[in-house]
Amino acid sequence: MMDTAVIDISMPLEEGLPVWPGSPGMSCKPIMRIADGDPVNSSCLEMDVHCGTHIDAPLHFFRTGPAVDEIPLSNLNGAAWVADCGDSAEVDRNLLEKSGIPEDTLRLLLKTRNSVMSINREAGFSENYCALTPDAADWVTERGLKLVGIDYLSIQRFQDPPDVHLKLLSAEVTILEGLVMASAPEGPCELVCLPILIPGAEAAPARAMIRVPS
C-alpha cells in the first residue's frame, strides 16, 4: 500500500477566530474546574453553527431543506482533488477550466490566497477573501460535483448576492467552508469530513482532514 500523510484542514475553534459580521461567534467557558475544588473539569461550548470549518445544507437558503442531517456522508468522504488557485482574487470559470482538474473529480477543495495569506486564521473578518463567482458555480454544477470546499467562511464573495450558494445548493452540491489549506498540496487526496449531527440545522461545524501520498 502507498504511504500517506494526514493533513488537518480544519480551522481551530477558539475565541478570536474570524466570524461573519453579525455572528455571535463562539466561546468555550469552564463550568467546573478541579483546581477550584470540583470533581472534574467541564466546559460549556456556545457557538454559531457557521463558525470555523462547517458545511452548509440547502436549508441555509431554502425554506424546506434538506438539513445537515440529510446530507449524504458519501458527499463528504472519498476521493478529492486539491486545486491551487494561486494569488487570484476570485475563482471564476476560466480559472477552474485551466486548473487541470480531472474530469472524474467529485469533491473539489480550493486552495486560494486565503490560506497562503493566512486571513482565515486572523482575528477579525476580511471582506477581501477569495471565493467563487457565479460562472464558477455553474462550472461546478455542470461537472456534477458532489462537494466544493473553500478556505474562508463563505463560498461566495462578500459583496455578491446569494447566487453562488443558490446555484450549488439547488444542484445538491455540498458546500464545505472555513478550511485551512496552507499545507495541502495540489493534486489527488482522500477527504475525510464529519460534521456534527444536528438534526434540522442548516449548517454544522465539521472536522476535516485529507490523506495525501507521502
N, C-alpha and C positions, 0 to 999 in steps of 0.2 A: 504493500500500500504506500501511496505517496505521503510523505511527511507534510503536515500542515501546521500553520501558525494560527492562533486565535487572537483576533483584534477586537477589543471592545469599542464599539462605535456609539455608545450611549453617552448622553450628557449627564454628568453628576447632578443629582438633586440636592442642591444646597442653597441656603439663603444667599441672595445676591446674584443668582443666575438671571440671565436676561429673560424677561417675560413680555408678552404682548401688552400694549398700552391698555390700561383699564383692568388688567388681570390682578387678582389679589395675590398672585404668586404662590409661594409655598413656605411653610415653616414646620420644623420638627422640634418640638419642645418637650423637655423632660416632665414627666408627671410623677415618677418615683425614682429615687436615687439611693443606692446602697450607702454612699458617702453621707447621706442625710439620715441614715438610720432605717431606711426602707429595706424590705427583704430582697428586692430585686431592682434592677434598672428597667424602666419602662418609659416609652416616649409616645407622644401624640403627633401624628402627621396630618397637616391640613394643607390642601393644595387645589389649584385649578387643574382639571384633568388635561389641559393643553400645555402644561409646564414641561420643560425638558423634552426628552425623546418620547414621542407619543404617536399614536395612529389617529387619523380622522376617519369616522364612518360616515356613510351618506346622511345619517340623521343630523349631522352637524349643519347641513344646508337644506335638507328635505324633511318636511313635516312627518312623513310616515316611515322614515328609516331607510335601510336597516341600521341597527345599533351595533356597537362594537362586539357584543357577544354573538352576533350573527355573521361576523366576518370569518370566512374560512381560514383556519390556521395554515392551510396549504398555500394561501396567498403570501404568507409572511415567512415561510420557511422553505428553503430549497436553493437550487442553483440561481445565482445572480451575477450581474455584471456591474463593476465599478467604472464609471466614465469620468475621466478627469477633464473638467471644463476650463482649466487654466485660470486666467485672470479676467475672464469675460464678466461683464457687468450683469448679464442676463443669459438665460438658457433659452434659445429660440430654436425653431425647426432647423434652420441652416446648421447651427452648431451640432445638433443631435445627428443630422444626416452625415456630417463629416467626422463623427467621433469613432467610427469603426465598430459600432455596437452590433454584435452578431444578430442575424435575423431571428434566431430561435430564443432570444432573450425574453424572459417572462418577468424578471424582477430587476429593476434598474436603480442603482444607487449613484447619486450625483455628488461628485467631489468638486466643490466650487471654491472660489476665493474666500467664501465664508469660513471654511476650515483653515485655509492657508493663512489668512489674516487674523484668525482666532476671534472673530467678532462673536462667534457662537459660544465663547467662554468668557466674554467680557461682561461685567456688571453693566446694566443699563441696556436699553433697547436701541438697535440701529435701524433706521428706515432704509438704509442703503445696502441691504443684503441682496445677494444674487438669488433669483428664483425663475420659475418658468413663465414664458409668455403664452398667450392663448394658442398661438400656432404650434408651440411645442407640446401643449396638452393635446392638440389634435393629432400630432405625430404619435404620441404615446397611445392614444386610443386606437388609432389606425393600425398600429403594430400589435394590438391585442395584449398589451402588458397586464399582468396581474397586480403589480405594485410599482410605485415610483417613490424613491426616498430622496430627501434634500437635507442639507446641513444648516438649516436655520428653522425658525419657528413657523414658517409658512411656505407652502409650495408656490404661492403666487406673490408677485411684487406688492409692496406696501401700498402704492398709490392706485393699484388696479381694482376694478370691480371684481366680483367673485367668479368670473368666467372660468378661470383655470380649475378651481375647486368643482364647479358645477359640471364642467366637461368630464373631468376624471371620475367623480363620484357617480354621475349618471351612467357611466360606462362600467361601473363596478371595479374601478381601479382603486386599490387600497393605497392611501396616502400615508407615508411614514415621514414625520417631520422631527426636527431637532437632533439630527445626527451629528457626530463628531468624526470627520473623515480624514483628518490630517495624516494619520498613519496608514490609511488604506491605499494599497497600490492599485493602479488601474488594471483592469482585467477580470478574469473569472474568479468567483468566490462562491462560498456557500453561506447564505444568510440564515441566521437563527434569530428570530424575533418573537417574543412572547409578551403581549400586552396583558395588563391586569384585567381579570374577568369582572367587569362591572355591568351587569345586566341593565339594558335600557339606556346606557350612556352613549353620548355622541362622539366621545373620544376616550382614550385611556393611555396612561403612561406605560412605557414598554422598556424592557432591557433588550438591546440589540447587539449582536456580535457577528463577525464574519470569520470564516475559515478560509485561508489562502495558502497556496503552495509555499512551503518554507525553503 
